[in-house]
Amino acid sequence: MMPKKLLILTSLALVGFLLFSFIKQVRQKSFFGLDEISKPLPFYEKWEIDPLSNEEKKSLEEALSQSYSYLGKGAQSYAFLSKDGRYVIKFFKFKHLQLNFIQSIIPEFGPLKKWKENKLKEKSKKLEKLFDAYRLAFEVHRKESALVYIHLNPTDKLLPALDVLDPSGKKVSLNLDSIPFLIQKKVEITRSIFERLFKAKKIDEVKLKINQIVELYLSEYRKGIFDHDHGVMHNTGFIDGLPVHLDVGKIYFDEAIKLPENAYLDLVKIGWKIREHMLRKFPEHEKEITKYLNTTIGNAFKRHLDYDQIDGAILWKR
């Protein structure tokens, strides 16, 4: 039997080796590469989309006929902007949807095998929910989410290669048939619009935008669409004067959100987030905007609303 001291030293050496290997891999890995956005996936019928109309095909062809440059990244994807500035293509960050390096090299025996299997199931479920969300949005909320196209299943010679400039400025040619992605129209986010309008002292236009956002969420509730992400200031925007729900990766169908009491509670949370933004960025306008939120959301449900009487800690527990 191995002496205790030797066992400890051996364990520390193993941990050190794994840590060194992990750091080495991270350093050698580019910030953006094919391995970041590509993962062999089976074909799932539920992720197929209906044939595009002639107008939709034209928009897709236009979007894919040009090059793209790196725009930024979010929790779920890398985003690239088209040369004409009208489209954004997003590639999913699969490193968050699969086992990391340390997890992948853990030996599969004893309790570790079961642990690893459970981790794989968790990752697969997360990916499934993400793709289900975009399929749902494309099916019933396409215009309101500015979606031009989604590609979730592998295809064969359906799509052209696409040239993108990665964050370092290096040109990369991507085989889109083998890569899951989505294309959205370029949208100006609500946070930026509010900043521009407040600086121009166009308070009435801010109120108009708030009213449009409220109507956007009400339309989702009527469809049974629910989004756990209440980050309204960065998750909504406008294009051609119309409101858009940008990141729909966490939406799902829920009949319960059609009920007035549930819809009201969720919309109050959306209003709360807008009010919080006012307090942080435009405190001089907070009271006026809060009053408008009270009236707009309250009238939508024929209820009296007063944010000054709401306990935020209680609201977010519900």
Residue pairs with C-beta under 8 A, 6 or more apart in sequence:
2 10
18 102
18 105
21 101
21 105
22 101
22 102
25 101
26 101
29 35
30 166
30 168
31 166
31 167
31 168
32 70
32 78
32 166
32 167
32 172
33 166
33 172
34 172
34 174
34 179
36 78
36 91
36 93
36 94
36 95
37 78
37 91
37 92
37 93
37 94
37 179
37 180
37 181
38 94
38 178
38 179
39 94
39 97
39 98
39 180
41 153
41 154
41 180
43 153
43 154
44 131
44 152
44 153
46 132
46 135
47 131
47 132
47 135
47 152
47 153
48 153
49 135
49 138
49 139
49 150
50 139
52 60
52 149
56 148
56 149
59 148
59 149
60 148
60 149
60 183
62 87
63 82
63 86
63 87
63 89
63 148
63 149
63 183
64 159
64 160
64 162
64 176
64 183
65 160
66 82
66 83
66 84
67 82
67 83
67 162
67 163
67 164
67 165
68 80
68 81
68 82
68 83
68 89
68 162
68 163
68 164
68 165
69 80
69 81
69 83
69 164
69 165
70 78
70 79
70 80
70 81
70 164
70 165
70 166
70 167
71 79
71 80
71 81
71 88
72 78
72 79
73 79
73 93
74 247
75 93
75 96
76 92
76 93
76 96
76 130
76 247
76 249
77 90
77 91
77 92
77 93
77 249
78 90
78 91
78 93
79 88
79 89
79 90
80 88
80 89
80 90
80 91
80 164
80 165
81 87
81 88
81 186
82 88
82 89
82 186
85 186
86 185
86 186
87 148
87 183
87 184
87 185
87 186
88 183
88 184
88 185
88 186
88 187
89 162
89 164
89 181
89 182
89 183
90 181
90 182
90 183
90 184
91 179
91 180
91 181
92 130
92 180
92 181
96 126
97 123
97 126
97 127
97 130
98 123
99 116
99 119
99 120
99 123
103 116
103 119
106 112
106 115
106 116
108 116
129 250
129 252
130 249
131 152
131 180
132 252
133 248
133 249
133 250
133 251
133 252
134 147
134 150
134 152
134 182
134 248
134 249
135 150
135 152
136 225
136 248
136 251
136 252
136 253
137 145
137 147
137 225
137 245
137 248
137 251
138 145
138 147
138 150
140 223
140 225
141 220
141 223
141 225
141 245
141 248
141 251
144 216
144 219
144 220
144 243
144 244
144 245
145 184
145 244
145 245
145 246
145 248
146 184
146 185
146 187
146 237
146 239
146 244
146 246
147 182
147 183
147 184
147 248
148 183
148 184
148 185
149 182
149 183
150 181
150 182
150 183
151 159
151 176
151 179
151 180
151 181
151 182
152 180
154 177
154 178
155 177
156 177
157 177
158 177
159 176
159 177
160 176
161 173
161 174
161 175
161 176
162 173
162 174
162 176
163 171
163 172
163 173
163 174
164 171
164 172
164 174
165 171
165 172
166 172
184 246
185 239
185 244
186 239
187 237
187 238
187 239
187 244
187 246
188 237
188 238
188 239
189 233
189 234
189 236
189 237
189 246
190 209
190 213
190 232
190 233
190 234
190 236
190 237
190 238
191 233
191 234
191 277
193 209
193 237
193 238
194 206
194 209
194 233
194 277
194 281
194 282
195 281
197 203
197 205
197 206
197 209
198 206
198 281
198 282
198 285
203 285
203 288
206 285
206 289
207 289
207 292
209 238
209 243
210 274
210 289
210 292
210 293
210 296
211 296
212 238
212 242
212 243
213 232
213 236
213 243
213 270
213 274
214 267
214 270
214 271
214 296
214 297
214 300
215 243
216 236
216 243
216 244
216 245
217 266
217 267
217 270
218 263
218 267
218 300
220 226
220 227
220 245
220 251
220 257
221 257
221 258
221 262
221 263
221 266
221 267
222 258
224 253
224 254
224 255
224 257
224 258
225 251
225 252
225 253
225 254
225 257
226 251
226 252
226 253
226 254
226 256
226 257
226 266
227 235
227 245
227 248
227 250
227 251
228 250
229 235
229 247
229 250
230 266
230 269
230 270
230 273
231 273
232 270
232 273
232 274
233 273
233 274
233 277
234 246
235 245
235 246
235 247
236 243
236 244
236 245
236 246
237 243
237 244
237 246
238 244
245 251
256 262
257 263
257 266
260 301
263 301
264 297
264 301
264 303
265 318
267 297
267 300
267 301
268 297
268 305
268 310
268 315
269 315
269 316
271 293
271 297
271 305
271 307
272 307
272 310
272 312
272 315
274 289
274 293
275 286
275 289
275 290
275 293
275 307
278 285
278 286
278 289
278 290
279 286
282 289
290 307
290 308
293 305
293 307
294 305
294 306
294 307
295 305
297 305
298 304
298 305
